[in-house]
Amino acid sequence: MLMAQTTDMPVKFLDSLQAVAEPWGREQAYNLQTVFNRRFQKKRYLLRSLQQEVRGFLSDSYRRIDSRPVVEAFATVVQKKGALPYEGYVTDTKIAIQAIMPEVYEPVPGEVVAYGLSLENSDFGNGALSVRAYLLRIWCTNLAITREEMRQVHLGKRLDESMIYSERTYELDAQATVSTLKDVIQRQLNAEQLQQHMDLIRRANDRPVDANQARDLLRKALQKHEADSVAEAYNSADTVNMPAGNSMWRLSNAISWVAGKTEDAERKLEISKLAGQILNPA
């Protein structure tokens, strides 16, 4: 998509060239290469690849935040705090892993939940390094990923044409990021933060949902078929997969329920974030 934008050429047209096996298709591809060559004379880009497959076409100010030391630090610190691995996703351009504390809590009578942290990062420009807390409803494993606790955007100084940064420079930058990550995890996996999230559930359970407000929220944040599925779940008589009543806590769980049925890993994460976002009206 970004490569297409640099040429000011329609994305659909570029996609159609890939399906052409006739000679004129190769000619058009050559013309496209000429356009790129001329563009690159005026502006520089950073390409990130894996096994000779380009997976990131990025600005020359893109800052590398290597997932390997980040994941290692996350796993080490959460383990020291007693958290256990819960779930993980790896796509072509993003990783996401979750750790969960082994205790369960009952902030509202009959509502048993667990608490944990979720980490996301991309080596290919598909999102920032991010750490978020999450709440897991035990009865049905509905997952609500709450507010962001750490965010580091892959944005740095533009690459200087007169120098090539050494691996040592990248390692030092990674060490600073890892140090910040460890501090955030230590702070989030403590009694104070846990209590704040339990209070979040109590307030959401006491907060009635205005039907019009909920409808507008779903339409803005979700695709139509997703919003329809959430509305159907929320309005159903189901009190097993979702808490009883007409509260923001039930609406959050209806959204989480739909997220759990979503096959695409990245979309599942985004819907789970919405489920956590609506718990906090601020």
C-alpha positions as CSV (number, residue, x, y, z in Angstrom):
1,M,0.0,0.0,0.0
2,L,2.7,2.5,1.0
3,M,4.8,1.6,-2.1
4,A,1.8,2.3,-4.3
5,Q,1.2,5.7,-2.6
6,T,4.8,6.8,-3.4
7,T,4.0,6.4,-7.1
8,D,0.5,8.1,-6.9
9,M,-0.8,5.0,-8.8
10,P,-4.1,3.2,-8.0
11,V,-3.6,0.2,-5.7
12,K,-6.2,-1.9,-7.7
13,F,-4.2,-1.3,-10.9
14,L,-1.0,-2.4,-9.3
15,D,-2.7,-5.5,-7.9
16,S,-4.0,-6.4,-11.3
17,L,-0.5,-6.4,-12.9
18,Q,0.4,-9.4,-10.7
19,A,-2.3,-11.5,-12.4
20,V,-1.2,-10.7,-16.0
21,A,0.8,-13.4,-17.7
22,E,0.9,-11.8,-21.1
23,P,3.9,-9.7,-22.5
24,W,2.1,-6.4,-22.0
25,G,1.9,-7.2,-18.3
26,R,5.7,-7.4,-18.0
27,E,6.0,-4.1,-19.9
28,Q,3.7,-2.4,-17.4
29,A,5.8,-3.9,-14.6
30,Y,8.9,-2.4,-16.2
31,N,7.2,1.0,-16.4
32,L,6.4,0.7,-12.7
33,Q,10.0,-0.1,-11.9
34,T,11.0,3.1,-13.8
35,V,8.6,5.1,-11.8
36,F,10.0,3.8,-8.6
37,N,13.6,4.5,-9.7
38,R,12.8,8.1,-10.3
39,R,10.9,8.5,-7.0
40,F,13.8,7.0,-5.1
41,Q,16.2,9.6,-6.5
42,K,14.2,12.2,-4.5
43,K,13.4,10.3,-1.4
44,R,14.9,7.4,0.6
45,Y,13.1,4.5,2.1
46,L,13.9,1.6,4.4
47,L,13.0,-1.9,3.3
48,R,12.8,-4.6,6.0
49,S,12.7,-8.2,4.8
50,L,12.8,-11.8,6.0
51,Q,14.3,-14.6,3.9
52,Q,14.3,-12.3,0.8
53,E,10.7,-11.4,1.3
54,V,10.0,-7.6,1.7
55,R,7.6,-7.2,4.6
56,G,8.1,-3.5,5.4
57,F,8.4,-0.5,3.2
58,L,9.2,2.3,5.6
59,S,10.3,5.8,6.1
60,D,14.1,6.4,6.5
61,S,13.3,7.7,10.0
62,Y,12.0,4.3,11.1
63,R,13.5,3.2,14.4
64,R,14.4,-0.5,14.8
65,I,12.9,-2.0,18.0
66,D,13.9,-5.6,17.7
67,S,11.3,-8.0,19.0
68,R,13.8,-10.6,20.3
69,P,15.2,-8.7,23.3
70,V,11.8,-7.2,24.0
71,V,10.0,-10.6,24.1
72,E,12.9,-12.0,26.2
73,A,12.6,-9.2,28.7
74,F,8.8,-9.4,28.9
75,A,9.0,-13.2,29.5
76,T,11.7,-12.9,32.2
77,V,10.1,-10.1,34.2
78,V,6.5,-11.5,34.2
79,Q,7.8,-14.9,35.2
80,K,9.6,-13.3,38.2
81,K,6.3,-11.6,39.2
82,G,4.6,-15.0,39.1
83,A,2.7,-14.6,35.8
84,L,2.3,-17.5,33.4
85,P,2.2,-17.5,29.6
86,Y,-1.4,-17.4,28.4
87,E,-1.7,-16.8,24.6
88,G,0.3,-15.5,21.7
89,Y,0.0,-14.6,18.0
90,V,2.6,-14.3,15.3
91,T,1.7,-12.9,11.9
92,D,3.9,-12.0,9.0
93,T,4.5,-8.5,10.4
94,K,3.5,-8.5,14.1
95,I,3.9,-10.4,17.4
96,A,1.6,-10.3,20.4
97,I,2.1,-12.3,23.6
98,Q,0.1,-12.4,26.8
99,A,0.9,-13.4,30.4
100,I,-1.6,-14.0,33.1
101,M,-1.4,-13.9,36.9
102,P,-2.4,-17.3,38.4
103,E,-4.9,-15.8,40.9
104,V,-8.6,-15.2,40.3
105,Y,-10.7,-12.3,41.7
106,E,-14.4,-11.6,42.2
107,P,-14.9,-7.8,41.9
108,V,-18.6,-8.3,41.5
109,P,-20.6,-11.3,43.0
110,G,-20.5,-14.1,40.6
111,E,-18.0,-12.5,38.2
112,V,-14.7,-14.2,38.4
113,V,-11.8,-12.6,36.5
114,A,-8.0,-12.9,36.0
115,Y,-5.5,-10.1,35.3
116,G,-2.5,-10.0,33.0
117,L,-0.4,-8.1,30.5
118,S,-0.3,-8.1,26.7
119,L,2.7,-7.1,24.7
120,E,2.7,-6.2,21.0
121,N,5.6,-5.2,18.6
122,S,6.4,-5.2,14.9
123,D,9.8,-5.4,13.2
124,F,8.2,-4.3,10.0
125,G,6.3,-1.1,10.7
126,N,2.9,-2.7,11.6
127,G,2.4,-0.8,14.9
128,A,4.3,0.5,17.9
129,L,5.8,-1.4,20.8
130,S,2.9,-1.5,23.2
131,V,2.2,-2.9,26.7
132,R,-1.4,-3.1,27.9
133,A,-3.1,-4.7,30.9
134,Y,-6.1,-7.0,30.3
135,L,-9.0,-8.6,32.1
136,L,-10.1,-12.2,31.5
137,R,-13.6,-13.3,32.5
138,I,-13.0,-16.9,33.6
139,W,-16.5,-18.4,32.8
140,C,-16.1,-17.9,29.1
141,T,-12.5,-16.5,28.6
142,N,-13.8,-13.2,27.3
143,L,-10.7,-10.9,27.0
144,A,-10.8,-7.1,27.4
145,I,-7.5,-5.4,26.8
146,T,-7.5,-2.1,28.7
147,R,-5.6,1.1,28.4
148,E,-2.1,1.3,27.0
149,E,0.6,1.4,29.7
150,M,3.6,1.8,27.4
151,R,3.9,2.9,23.9
152,Q,7.1,3.5,21.9
153,V,6.7,4.5,18.3
154,H,9.3,3.3,15.7
155,L,10.4,6.8,15.0
156,G,13.9,8.1,15.2
157,K,16.4,10.3,13.4
158,R,16.6,10.1,9.6
159,L,19.4,7.9,8.3
160,D,22.6,9.9,7.7
161,E,23.9,9.1,4.2
162,S,27.5,9.6,5.4
163,M,27.4,6.9,8.0
164,I,26.2,3.4,8.8
165,Y,25.1,2.8,12.3
166,S,26.9,-0.1,14.0
167,E,25.2,-3.0,15.7
168,R,26.5,-1.7,19.0
169,T,24.4,1.5,18.5
170,Y,21.3,-0.5,17.9
171,E,22.1,-2.7,20.9
172,L,22.4,0.3,23.2
173,D,19.1,1.7,22.0
174,A,17.5,-1.7,22.5
175,Q,18.9,-1.9,26.1
176,A,17.2,1.5,26.9
177,T,13.9,0.2,25.5
178,V,14.1,-3.0,27.5
179,S,14.9,-1.2,30.7
180,T,11.8,1.0,30.3
181,L,9.7,-2.1,29.5
182,K,10.9,-3.9,32.7
183,D,9.9,-0.8,34.8
184,V,6.4,-0.7,33.2
185,I,5.9,-4.5,33.9
186,Q,7.0,-4.2,37.5
187,R,4.6,-1.3,38.0
188,Q,1.6,-3.0,36.4
189,L,1.9,-6.3,38.1
190,N,1.4,-5.0,41.6
191,A,-1.5,-4.8,44.1
192,E,-2.3,-1.2,43.4
193,Q,-2.8,-1.6,39.7
194,L,-4.7,-4.8,40.2
195,Q,-7.1,-3.0,42.6
196,Q,-7.6,-0.2,40.1
197,H,-8.7,-2.7,37.4
198,M,-11.1,-4.5,39.8
199,D,-12.6,-1.1,40.6
200,L,-12.9,-0.5,36.8
201,I,-15.1,-3.7,36.6
202,R,-17.3,-2.6,39.5
203,R,-18.0,0.8,38.0
204,A,-18.7,-0.7,34.6
205,N,-21.1,-3.2,36.2
206,D,-22.9,-0.3,37.9
207,R,-23.1,1.8,34.8
208,P,-26.2,1.3,32.7
209,V,-25.9,1.3,28.9
210,D,-27.9,3.8,26.9
211,A,-29.1,1.9,23.8
212,N,-28.5,4.7,21.4
213,Q,-25.0,5.4,22.8
214,A,-24.1,1.8,22.5
215,R,-25.3,1.6,18.9
216,D,-23.4,4.7,17.9
217,L,-20.2,3.3,19.6
218,L,-20.4,0.0,17.8
219,R,-21.1,1.5,14.4
220,K,-18.1,3.8,14.7
221,A,-15.6,1.2,16.1
222,L,-16.7,-2.0,14.4
223,Q,-17.5,-3.3,10.9
224,K,-21.3,-3.7,10.3
225,H,-21.3,-7.5,10.7
226,E,-19.3,-7.2,13.9
227,A,-21.5,-4.6,15.4
228,D,-24.6,-6.7,14.5
229,S,-23.0,-9.7,16.2
230,V,-22.3,-7.7,19.4
231,A,-25.8,-6.3,19.5
232,E,-27.3,-9.8,19.1
233,A,-25.1,-11.2,21.9
234,Y,-25.8,-8.3,24.2
235,N,-29.6,-8.5,23.7
236,S,-29.7,-12.3,24.0
237,A,-30.8,-14.2,27.1
238,D,-27.3,-15.6,27.5
239,T,-26.0,-15.1,31.1
240,V,-23.2,-17.7,30.9
241,N,-20.9,-16.2,28.3
242,M,-21.9,-12.7,29.4
243,P,-22.8,-11.2,32.8
244,A,-26.5,-10.6,33.5
245,G,-28.1,-7.2,33.3
246,N,-27.8,-4.2,31.0
247,S,-24.5,-2.7,32.0
248,M,-21.3,-1.5,30.4
249,W,-19.6,-4.6,31.8
250,R,-22.1,-6.8,29.8
251,L,-21.5,-4.8,26.7
252,S,-17.7,-5.2,27.1
253,N,-18.2,-8.9,27.4
254,A,-20.4,-9.0,24.3
255,I,-17.6,-7.3,22.4
256,S,-15.1,-9.7,23.8
257,W,-17.3,-12.7,22.9
258,V,-17.3,-11.6,19.3
259,A,-13.6,-11.0,19.4
260,G,-13.1,-14.6,20.6
261,K,-14.9,-15.8,17.5
262,T,-12.8,-13.7,15.1
263,E,-10.2,-15.8,13.2
264,D,-7.9,-13.0,12.1
265,A,-5.4,-12.6,14.9
266,E,-4.8,-8.8,14.4
267,R,-8.5,-8.0,14.1
268,K,-9.2,-10.1,17.3
269,L,-6.7,-8.0,19.2
270,E,-8.3,-4.7,17.9
271,I,-11.8,-5.8,19.0
272,S,-10.5,-7.0,22.4
273,K,-9.0,-3.5,22.8
274,L,-12.4,-1.9,22.2
275,A,-13.9,-4.2,24.9
276,G,-11.4,-2.8,27.3
277,Q,-11.6,0.8,26.1
278,I,-15.3,1.1,26.9
279,L,-14.8,0.0,30.5
280,N,-13.1,3.3,31.2
281,P,-15.3,6.3,30.2
282,A,-12.3,8.6,30.5
